[in-house]
């Protein structure tokens, strides 16, 4: 067995691992990054980039079909060449992956190890099939996550797929049953529907994407169902792999939402988009004697990314990115990697890193976005004493949105009574990716609603809809020291 001794070991070469490596190297040259799978991040290979390529193709098809109301006549049927669609997706995907691999291969070879890692002791790792032992002083777990789904999906046999499989297709199928109207399910499901694939989408518990505001969620439910079948709280009775004259497929028996009739329908595939689980279960993490949560993930401080021992003492282990099951977003993984790498490099001195305002975007149409505190967090903090207010805009009649025939959805913003500070926002509407950035910047700068309204708004733009919501919120706010004092007496979480 080969022996290596380093100050900092990093498990995983994804977005978090790469950020951790660069940050740790600023403090010490004794760093090794270990990767057991293919190089190239989840985002580049099977996440952000290939999904947006699929969505872009779907948008092109949708806009071509939707040109009539503008007075633009398309002669003949708009045809989707599935093979050409998938060929471009894979070609461009491989280009993005190539850039990542090129970056990783620029890292000195002695700083990289290939092979699956597992903990042998609290200060050592075994790599591969007992090929190398790495003894470390500090370690960063940046192993990412993988799709997770209920066991009864296995009844679909080889017709069960995850999002990774979609981007290996050579052609588009005729039909897909999508389970999970979360970020992945909505993005892929709607895109496939617009590319001519018959879609049924099933959820559990009523969730739609990241939306927590019940008013916006109801709006999204209605709008999506105008385009494809979506039941966010479905009653699915049976899943069965079948083989017939049309080849292999999967039959789904479910209760149809509106008629309550029992239907059995055949699909080419069942796409499981029901969530992801952190890749920590194969690490022999028990060897570290860490404090774990109910999912077996190390408990950590989100400002330092440092974990704690079972006796609640701080440890020499840091965890970053999707592996910590906190905010599975690329920009968050990169930020967390840098914080974890910096602290592992400077250990035992540990510093709180700068955490940015939360921003998340779903590239559906209309798009979704959440910024700052969620409605659940706001309710927990202020709900009992009514110390926050809400403002909203419906995009149905918003000028610029109507001009572009993108006038669907709504936006709601939340502000703190007394101070007028922006607390957060949820959006289901046109160009939400851009509105979300404006709101996230204002939230991070701790701007008040009055200060935001003093900013310039051009005409005619979708941002005028944001101004309408801010004006509505401002009218609902009570400002002044008396209100601040009353809400302080209520206290967070009361």
C-alpha positions in Angstrom: 0.0 0.0 0.0 1.2 3.5 -0.9 1.4 6.0 2.0 0.7 9.7 1.7 0.8 12.2 4.5 -0.8 15.7 4.1 -2.1 18.6 6.1 -5.4 18.9 4.2 -7.2 16.1 2.3 -10.2 17.1 0.2 -12.7 14.3 -0.9 -14.4 15.3 -4.1 -13.3 17.4 -7.1 -16.6 19.1 -7.9 -17.5 22.7 -7.4 -17.1 22.6 -3.7 -13.9 20.5 -3.8 -12.2 22.8 -6.4 -13.1 25.9 -4.3 -11.7 24.2 -1.2 -8.5 23.2 -3.0 -7.7 26.7 -4.1 -8.5 28.2 -0.7 -6.5 25.7 1.2 -3.4 26.1 -1.1 -3.3 29.7 0.0 -2.2 28.5 3.4 -0.2 25.3 2.7 1.3 23.3 -0.1 0.4 20.0 1.6 -3.0 19.5 0.0 -4.4 16.5 -1.9 -7.8 16.3 -3.7 -9.3 12.9 -4.1 -11.9 12.0 -6.7 -13.5 8.6 -7.3 -15.7 9.4 -10.3 -15.2 11.1 -13.6 -13.8 14.7 -13.5 -16.2 17.4 -14.4 -18.8 18.9 -12.0 -22.4 17.7 -11.6 -23.5 21.1 -13.0 -21.5 20.7 -16.2 -22.2 16.9 -16.8 -25.8 16.3 -15.8 -27.1 19.4 -14.1 -27.2 23.1 -14.8 -25.7 23.2 -18.3 -27.3 20.3 -20.2 -30.7 21.0 -18.6 -30.5 24.6 -19.9 -29.5 23.3 -23.3 -32.7 21.2 -23.3 -34.8 24.1 -22.1 -33.4 26.4 -24.8 -34.4 24.0 -27.5 -37.9 23.7 -25.9 -38.2 27.5 -25.8 -37.3 27.7 -29.5 -40.1 25.2 -30.4 -42.6 26.9 -28.1 -42.0 30.4 -29.5 -42.2 29.1 -33.1 -45.6 27.5 -32.3 -46.7 30.6 -30.4 -45.9 33.2 -33.1 -49.5 33.3 -34.5 -50.9 35.9 -32.0 -48.1 38.3 -33.0 -49.3 38.1 -36.6 -46.4 35.8 -37.6 -47.5 32.9 -39.7 -45.5 29.7 -39.6 -46.1 27.7 -42.8 -46.7 24.1 -41.9 -46.1 22.2 -38.7 -43.3 23.0 -36.4 -41.3 19.8 -36.3 -38.8 18.8 -33.6 -35.9 16.7 -34.7 -35.2 14.8 -31.5 -31.8 13.5 -32.7 -30.6 16.9 -33.6 -31.8 18.3 -30.3 -29.9 15.6 -28.3 -26.8 15.9 -30.6 -26.5 19.6 -29.8 -27.1 19.1 -26.1 -24.4 16.4 -25.8 -21.9 18.4 -28.0 -22.3 21.6 -26.0 -22.4 19.6 -22.7 -19.1 17.9 -23.6 -17.6 21.4 -24.3 -18.5 22.7 -20.8 -17.2 19.5 -19.2 -14.0 19.9 -21.2 -13.4 23.3 -19.7 -13.8 21.9 -16.2 -11.5 18.9 -16.9 -8.9 21.3 -18.4 -9.0 23.3 -15.2 -8.6 20.2 -13.0 -5.7 18.9 -15.1 -4.0 22.2 -14.5 -3.6 21.2 -10.9 -0.3 19.5 -10.2 -0.5 15.7 -10.5 0.9 15.1 -7.0 -2.0 17.1 -5.6 -4.6 14.7 -7.2 -5.5 11.2 -6.3 -8.0 8.9 -8.2 -10.2 6.4 -6.4 -13.1 6.1 -4.0 -12.2 7.2 -0.4 -13.3 5.8 2.9 -12.2 6.7 6.4 -10.0 4.2 8.1 -9.5 6.2 11.3 -10.2 9.7 12.4 -7.0 10.8 10.7 -6.6 8.4 7.8 -8.3 7.5 4.5 -8.0 4.4 2.3 -8.2 5.2 -1.4 -9.4 2.6 -4.0 -9.0 -1.1 -3.3 -6.5 -0.7 -0.5 -4.1 1.1 -3.0 -3.2 4.2 -0.9 -3.5 5.3 2.6 -3.7 9.1 3.2 -3.0 10.3 6.6 -4.3 13.9 7.2 -4.4 16.6 9.8 -7.7 18.1 8.5 -10.2 16.8 6.0 -12.9 18.4 3.8 -15.8 16.3 2.7 -17.1 17.6 -0.7 -18.5 14.4 -2.1 -21.7 15.9 -3.6 -25.1 14.2 -3.8 -27.0 11.7 -6.0 -30.6 11.2 -7.0 -32.8 9.5 -4.5 -36.2 7.9 -5.0 -38.7 5.6 -3.3 -38.1 1.8 -3.5 -41.4 1.1 -5.3 -40.1 3.0 -8.4 -37.9 -0.1 -8.9 -41.0 -1.8 -10.3 -40.3 0.2 -13.5 -37.2 -1.9 -14.0 -35.0 -0.7 -16.8 -37.6 2.0 -17.7 -36.7 3.9 -14.5 -34.4 6.8 -15.3 -32.9 9.8 -13.4 -31.9 13.1 -14.9 -28.4 11.9 -15.6 -29.9 9.4 -18.1 -31.8 12.0 -20.1 -28.7 13.6 -21.4 -27.4 10.3 -22.8 -30.5 9.8 -25.1 -29.8 9.8 -28.8 -33.4 10.7 -29.6 -36.5 12.0 -27.7 -39.0 9.4 -26.5 -42.7 9.6 -27.1 -43.8 9.8 -23.4 -42.4 10.2 -19.9 -44.0 10.0 -16.5 -42.2 12.5 -14.3 -42.3 11.9 -10.5 -41.4 15.0 -8.5 -42.4 18.6 -9.5 -39.3 20.0 -7.9 -36.6 22.0 -9.7 -35.3 19.1 -11.8 -38.7 17.6 -12.5 -40.3 20.9 -13.6 -37.4 22.0 -15.7 -37.0 18.7 -17.6 -40.7 17.9 -17.7 -41.9 21.1 -19.2 -39.0 21.2 -21.6 -39.8 17.7 -22.8 -43.4 18.6 -23.1 -42.6 21.5 -25.3 -40.5 19.3 -27.5 -43.5 17.1 -28.2 -43.0 14.4 -25.5 -46.3 13.4 -23.7 -45.8 14.2 -20.0 -47.7 13.4 -16.9 -46.2 14.9 -13.7 -46.9 13.5 -10.2 -46.0 14.9 -6.8 -46.6 14.2 -3.2 -47.7 16.7 -0.5 -48.6 19.6 -2.9 -45.1 21.1 -3.3 -44.3 22.8 -6.6 -40.6 23.8 -7.0 -39.2 25.8 -4.2 -42.4 27.9 -3.7 -43.5 28.2 -0.1 -46.0 31.0 -0.5 -49.4 29.4 -0.9 -50.8 32.1 -3.0 -48.0 31.9 -5.6 -48.0 28.1 -5.4 -51.7 28.0 -6.3 -51.0 30.4 -9.2 -48.2 28.1 -10.5 -50.4 25.0 -10.2 -53.1 26.6 -12.4 -50.6 28.0 -15.0 -48.6 24.7 -15.4 -51.8 22.7 -15.8 -52.7 24.9 -18.8 -49.7 23.4 -20.5 -49.3 19.8 -19.2 -50.8 17.5 -16.6 -49.4 18.2 -13.1 -50.8 16.8 -9.9 -48.7 18.0 -7.0 -50.4 15.6 -4.6 -51.0 12.6 -6.7 -52.6 9.2 -5.8 -50.5 6.6 -7.6 -51.6 3.1 -7.1 -49.3 1.0 -9.2 -46.1 1.1 -11.3 -45.3 -1.8 -13.5 -42.8 -2.5 -16.3 -44.5 -3.8 -19.4 -43.4 -5.3 -22.7 -45.8 -5.2 -25.7 -45.8 -4.7 -29.5 -44.6 -1.2 -28.9 -41.6 -2.4 -27.0 -40.7 -2.0 -23.3 -42.4 0.6 -21.2 -43.9 1.4 -17.8 -47.6 1.5 -16.8 -48.8 3.9 -14.2 -52.1 3.5 -12.5 -53.3 6.6 -10.8 -56.4 8.6 -9.8 -56.9 11.4 -12.3 -56.9 14.8 -10.6 -60.1 16.5 -11.8 -62.3 13.5 -12.6 -61.1 11.2 -9.8 -61.2 8.4 -12.3 -58.8 5.5 -12.0 -56.5 5.5 -15.1 -53.8 3.3 -16.3 -51.4 4.8 -18.9 -48.3 3.5 -20.6 -45.1 5.6 -20.8 -41.7 5.0 -22.4 -39.9 6.0 -19.1 -40.5 6.9 -15.5 -38.3 9.8 -14.7 -37.5 9.9 -10.9 -36.9 13.5 -9.9 -37.9 13.1 -6.2 -34.8 14.6 -4.6 -31.1 14.0 -3.9 -29.2 12.5 -1.0 -25.7 13.4 0.2 -22.9 11.1 -0.8 -21.6 10.4 2.7 -23.0 6.9 3.3 -20.1 5.1 1.7 -17.3 7.0 3.5 -17.4 4.9 6.7 -18.1 8.2 8.4 -18.6 6.5 11.8 -14.8 6.3 12.1 -14.7 10.1 12.6 -17.0 10.0 15.7 -18.9 13.0 14.5 -22.3 14.4 15.6 -24.7 13.3 12.9 -28.3 14.5 12.0 -31.2 12.2 11.4 -30.0 11.5 7.8 -26.5 10.5 8.9 -25.0 13.8 7.7 -22.5 15.5 9.9 -23.9 18.5 11.9 -21.9 21.6 10.9 -21.7 25.4 11.4 -22.9 26.9 8.1 -20.7 30.0 8.6 -17.4 28.0 9.1 -18.4 24.6 7.6 -16.8 23.0 10.6 -18.4 19.8 12.0 -18.6 18.8 15.6 -17.6 15.6 17.4 -20.2 13.4 19.2 -19.3 15.2 22.5 -20.2 18.5 20.7 -16.5 19.7 20.6 -15.3 21.2 17.3 -13.6 18.8 15.0 -10.9 18.9 12.3 -13.5 17.9 9.6 -15.2 20.3 7.3 -18.1 19.6 4.9 -19.1 21.7 1.9 -21.4 21.7 -1.1 -24.3 19.2 -1.7 -22.7 16.8 0.7 -23.9 18.8 3.7 -27.5 18.7 2.5 -28.0 22.5 3.1 -28.3 24.5 -0.2 -27.6 22.3 -3.2 -26.7 25.1 -5.6 -23.5 25.6 -7.6 -22.8 29.1 -6.3 -23.4 28.0 -2.8 -21.1 25.0 -3.2 -18.4 27.2 -4.6 -18.7 29.6 -1.7 -18.8 26.8 0.9 -15.8 25.2 -0.6 -13.8 28.4 -0.3 -14.9 28.9 3.3 -14.1 25.3 4.2 -10.8 25.3 2.4 -9.7 28.6 4.0 -10.6 27.3 7.5 -8.9 23.9 6.9 -5.8 25.7 5.6 -5.6 28.0 8.6 -6.7 25.5 11.2 -6.9 25.7 14.3 -7.8 29.3 13.7 -11.3 29.1 12.2 -13.2 32.1 10.9 -16.8 32.7 9.9 -17.0 33.1 6.2 -19.2 35.6 4.3 -22.5 33.9 3.4 -24.4 35.8 0.8 -28.2 36.4 0.6 -30.0 33.3 -0.5 -31.1 33.2 -4.2 -32.5 30.2 -6.1 -33.9 30.1 -9.6 -36.0 27.5 -11.5 -35.8 27.9 -15.3 -39.3 26.8 -15.9 -41.7 29.1 -17.9 -42.8 31.2 -16.1 -39.6 31.1 -14.1 -39.5 30.7 -10.3 -37.2 32.4 -7.8 -36.8 32.7 -4.1 -34.8 35.4 -2.3 -33.8 35.9 1.3 -36.0 34.4 4.0 -38.7 32.0 2.9 -42.3 32.5 4.0 -41.9 29.6 6.5 -38.8 31.3 8.1 -40.7 34.7 8.1 -43.7 33.1 9.8 -41.5 31.4 12.4 -39.8 34.7 13.1 -42.6 37.2 12.9 -45.9 35.4 12.3 -47.2 35.4 15.9 -46.9 39.1 16.4 -47.8 40.2 12.8 -44.5 42.1 12.5 -44.1 41.7 8.7 -46.1 42.8 5.7 -46.6 41.6 2.1 -46.8 43.3 -1.2 -47.6 41.7 -4.6 -48.1 42.2 -8.3 -50.0 40.0 -10.7 -48.2 39.9 -14.1 -51.4 39.3 -16.0 -51.8 43.0 -16.7 -48.2 44.2 -16.4 -47.3 46.3 -19.5 -44.0 44.8 -20.7 -45.1 41.3 -19.8 -48.3 41.6 -21.8 -46.4 43.1 -24.8 -44.3 40.0 -24.9 -47.2 37.6 -24.2 -45.4 36.5 -21.1 -48.0 37.9 -18.7 -48.5 35.0 -16.3 -47.6 34.5 -12.7 -47.1 36.8 -9.8 -44.5 38.2 -7.4 -44.7 38.8 -3.6 -42.3 40.7 -1.5 -42.0 40.7 2.3 -40.9 43.5 4.6 -40.3 44.0 8.3 -42.7 46.2 10.2 -41.0 49.1 11.9 -37.8 49.1 10.0 -39.1 48.6 6.5 -36.3 46.2 5.7 -36.7 43.8 2.8 -37.0 40.3 4.3 -37.4 38.1 1.2 -39.4 37.5 -2.0 -40.9 34.7 -4.1 -41.5 35.0 -7.8 -43.4 33.0 -10.4 -43.2 35.1 -13.5 -41.4 36.3 -16.5 -37.6 37.0 -16.4 -37.6 36.0 -12.7 -33.8 35.2 -13.0 -33.1 38.9 -13.4 -35.7 40.2 -10.9 -34.2 37.8 -8.4 -30.8 39.3 -8.7 -32.0 42.8 -8.1 -33.9 41.6 -5.0 -31.0 39.5 -3.7 -28.6 42.5 -4.1 -31.0 44.7 -2.2 -31.5 42.1 0.5 -27.8 41.7 1.0 -27.3 45.4 1.2 -30.1 45.5 3.9 -32.1 48.0 1.9 -35.5 49.3 3.1 -38.5 49.2 0.8 -38.3 53.1 0.6 -34.7 52.9 -0.5 -35.5 50.4 -3.2 -38.3 52.6 -4.5 -35.9 55.5 -4.8 -33.9 53.5 -7.3 -34.5 54.2 -11.1 -37.1 52.1 -13.0 -37.1 52.4 -16.8 -40.3 52.2 -18.9 -41.5 49.9 -20.3 -39.8 47.0 -18.5 -40.8 44.0 -16.4 -39.0 45.6 -13.4 -42.0 48.0 -13.3 -43.9 45.0 -12.0 -41.4 44.8 -9.1 -42.0 48.5 -8.4 -45.7 47.8 -8.2 -45.1 45.1 -5.6 -42.8 47.3 -3.6 -45.3 50.1 -3.6 -48.0 47.7 -2.4 -45.7 46.5 0.4 -44.7 50.0 1.3 -48.4 50.9 1.7 -48.8 47.9 4.1 -45.8 48.7 6.3 -46.0 50.5 9.6 -42.8 52.3 10.2 -41.2 54.0 13.3 -39.6 53.2 16.6 -42.8 52.3 18.4 -43.4 49.5 15.9 -39.8 48.3 16.2 -40.1 48.2 20.0 -43.3 46.2 19.8 -41.9 43.7 17.4 -38.7 43.3 19.4 -40.8 42.5 22.5 -42.5 39.7 20.4 -39.1 38.2 19.7 -38.0 35.8 16.9 -39.8 32.5 17.0 -42.5 33.5 19.4 
